[in-house]
Amino acid sequence: MRYSLAEPAAVVPGGLPPSAYRYEAWWSNDDRTHVQCRAWGEPEARFTAHPDLDRQVVDFRPDQSSSAKSGRS
């Protein structure tokens, strides 16, 4: 699923923080203390975000590592 950064910014109260537009790490699933990471990394909807900040888009793809760990295909 590809979204322009404007799309998630439109549904987040106050919009995305400046760091979402500057740092790919903001979109990472590596730090579960980040609210945004928990939102798209919940067990029922595990996705990894793949931002292209130059194009101002983000692709959300099913997290293959989580389905492999849980036995799902």
LUMDREN-161031 format. One record per residue: residue number from 1; z, x, y of N, C-alpha, C in turn. Coordinates in steps of 0.1 Angstrom, whole numbers. Layout:
// LUMDREN-161031
k/nZ/nX/nY/caZ/caX/caY/cZ/cX/cY
NUM/Z/X/Y/Z/X/Y/Z/X/Y
...
END
This chain:
// LUMDREN-161031
k/nZ/nX/nY/caZ/caX/caY/cZ/cX/cY
1/0/8/-12/0/0/0/0/9/12
2/-10/7/21/-11/16/33/-7/7/45
3/1/13/53/5/6/66/3/15/77
4/0/10/89/0/18/101/15/19/104
5/19/29/111/33/31/115/38/19/124
6/29/13/130/32/2/139/37/-10/131
7/32/-12/118/36/-23/110/51/-23/106
8/56/-12/100/71/-12/98/79/-12/111
9/73/-5/121/81/-5/134/83/-19/139
10/73/-28/137/74/-42/142/85/-50/135
11/89/-46/123/99/-54/116/112/-48/116
12/113/-36/120/126/-29/121/132/-32/135
13/144/-38/136/150/-40/149/151/-28/157
14/145/-28/169/145/-16/177/134/-6/174
15/126/-9/164/115/-1/160/119/12/153
16/110/20/149/113/32/142/118/43/152
17/127/51/147/131/62/156/121/72/158
18/122/80/169/112/90/172/109/100/160
19/120/103/152/118/112/141/109/107/130
20/107/94/129/98/88/119/83/92/123
21/81/94/135/67/97/140/65/112/140
22/76/120/139/75/135/140/77/142/127
23/85/137/118/89/144/106/86/137/94
24/78/143/85/75/136/72/88/135/64
25/97/144/66/110/143/59/117/130/61
26/115/124/73/122/111/75/118/101/65
27/106/102/59/101/92/49/105/96/35
28/112/107/33/115/112/20/126/103/13
29/125/103/0/135/96/-9/146/105/-13
30/146/117/-8/156/127/-13/170/125/-8
31/172/118/3/185/116/9/189/102/9
32/197/98/-2/200/84/-4/210/79/7
33/215/87/16/223/82/27/215/76/38
34/202/78/38/193/72/48/190/57/44
35/192/48/54/190/34/51/176/31/47
36/166/38/53/152/35/50/149/39/36
37/155/50/31/153/55/18/158/45/8
38/170/40/10/176/30/1/167/17/1
39/161/13/12/153/1/12/141/1/3
40/133/12/3/122/12/-5/124/19/-18
41/136/24/-21/140/30/-33/149/22/-42
42/151/9/-38/159/1/-47/153/-1/-60
43/162/-3/-71/156/-4/-84/145/-14/-87
44/146/-25/-80/136/-35/-82/123/-33/-75
45/123/-23/-66/111/-20/-58/111/-5/-55
46/110/3/-65/110/18/-62/96/23/-58
47/96/28/-46/83/34/-40/87/47/-34
48/76/55/-33/77/68/-26/68/66/-14
49/72/71/-2/65/70/10/57/83/11
50/44/82/15/36/93/17/30/92/31
51/36/97/41/32/96/55/20/105/58
52/11/101/67/1/109/73/4/107/88
53/12/116/94/16/114/108/5/116/118
54/-5/124/114/-17/126/123/-25/113/124
55/-26/106/113/-33/93/113/-24/81/117
56/-11/84/117/-1/73/120/-1/62/110
57/-2/66/97/-1/57/86/9/62/75
58/13/53/67/22/57/56/17/49/44
59/16/56/32/12/49/20/25/48/12
60/28/36/6/39/35/-3/33/33/-17
61/37/42/-26/32/42/-40/43/40/-49
62/41/33/-60/51/32/-71/57/46/-74
63/70/47/-76/76/59/-79/75/61/-94
64/65/70/-98/63/73/-112/75/79/-119
65/82/87/-112/94/94/-118/104/84/-122
66/107/74/-114/117/64/-118/113/55/-129
67/100/52/-130/96/44/-142/96/52/-154
68/93/65/-154/94/73/-165/108/75/-170
69/118/76/-161/132/78/-164/137/65/-171
70/133/53/-166/138/41/-171/131/35/-183
71/120/42/-187/112/38/-198/101/27/-195
72/100/24/-182/90/14/-178/77/22/-176
73/66/14/-178/53/21/-176/46/15/-164
END
